[in-house]
Amino acid sequence: MRTLFVGAGATGGYFGGRLASAGKDVTFLVRPGRQTVLQQRGLRIKSPDGETVVHPRTVTADTVDGAYDLIVLAVKSYALEQALLDMAPAVGPDTVIVPLLNGMRHVDELEGAFGPERAWGGVCMIQATLDDDGDVVQMTGLHRIGYGPLDGSEDPRLPEVTSALSGPEFDSNPSLSIVQDMWEKWVFLASLGAATTLMRGTVGEINAAPGGSDFGARVAAEAMAIAAAAGHPPRAGAVSLLQSNISSTAPLTSSMYRDLIQGAPVEADAILGDFVAEAAKHDVPVPMLSAAYTALSIYATNRS
């Protein structure tokens, strides 16, 4: 399939770069500045296993060259509105769009812009960032993506999408329960994001502090209670993953924490604001998550 990755940051750059390195038909839709970096340095992925350099094909919003079979949307939530405009010329009648965004608000926006027949669900798990040179730095060995129709149907395009998104360097999982997968990731992100940003420290630092382990457990319990009230209680594997991470003594962080300490924009509304609103809708008390969202809202206001 002719595949377009919208965004070549840490997430899009990693998964798209791995697929391009494996010989898949991958193009990146990027801003002119990012295009220059990729043309000059290549797309570099630094992982625990070594460094990979690939020189991918790139286009900008002004040079999109027709419709693509598959579009992987890998931008931050606050960049979604512009991304939808930029990628519109690449959307054809049979295009499948797989979003790798956090939270759930983007689903309605995708369906509204391009129709439910094109908008699928997607989820990824990776700890990665861009360094000062614009290279992708993978921090742990966790790297997997999941994707599938939002209605859980056996879409005839699923085998082709699976083939296009399957590479030798990461786990690629088609899913007929993608909405549940997305909710479980939301619980995970909200828990680690709230804990690390509110405490201004890594998970290990939080658990080493007096009352820290109890704090983390309470945050996770609030997040799981929201999902359960919304009809998506986390399954056993997701609960185990969350509990093992929130109680870790390792220097784990979250993407929001990394953005916060770098003075960058944060996805507070998509990850925490919408989650807190969901709690209010179901009368679920979430004092820890609410406090974290308030703190990040103050940060965002002061930053602007």
Phi, psi and omega in degrees: 000144175282115191243133178244122172265120177268103184106135178231043175278210184297316183282303180297320179297321181292300186292318178294321179295319178297319179292319178297320179296331180274003176091011178286158180278088186238133173235146178251130171265113186224170174282159183305321180296317179292324178300319179298316179300314182293325179289325183277317185254342191081171175269109184256130178244117178255116183233171176302340182264000180133192184242138178236138177235129177227148179248087188280163173284137181228151171223160173248177182302329182277348186235019177302130190252061175091185186283147176247153178287324184222132175239125176255115185266111187229066178235167174289157184300326182285351177258004187295316184303313180290323180298321179297322177292316183295323186272351185307318180294345181268357183266119177253183183296333182246013181294138172256131179247119178250110180271138175247041181268163178270152181080199183231350187297333183292339181299311179298322181292320178295314180295323179293325183280321190232359178094146181295338180289342180256334186273117174255181173257155178207155179208145175222152176232113179198145171250105183212159179209169172261135176272185185296338179271357183085014178272149178278127179245112176272122189268336178223177180277002180280119179201098179213153176230152174227154185198155178170167178298140183295333181272002178075014183278162176275075181295133181297345179276350186300317178301320179293318178296319178300317178296319182293329185258012179259120179229166183283350189255356180208165180275129182235119190232107171294144186221136173261009175228045189294327179296318176297319178301318181293321177296320180294323175292322179300316177301315181297311182296316181297320181294305182291323179295314180296315183297311186287324180283323180290322181270351180054048180199170177285166178299320178298318178295321179297312183289341177276345182272153178303127180079359185294316182294324177294320178300311180300318180296322180292320177299313180297321180296320177299314182297317180293327179294323177297312181299319179297317180295330180275000178093014181229060179299133181300140177284169188304317181296321179292321178297315180297317179297316180296313183295322179291327179281317184290340179256008185292152173261002181278162181281053179287146176228192176229163179297324179293323178295316180297319177295320182299310184288342176270358181073023183266168174299150179239155180269048185298318184293313184290323184270315184253318183301311179294327180292315178296321177296322177296321177298316180297323180298329183252012179056042177260119179287128182223067184298324181290312180295323178296319179296319179296319180294319178298316180298317180289329177294321176296316178302314182296320179295314180294325180293325182280000000 
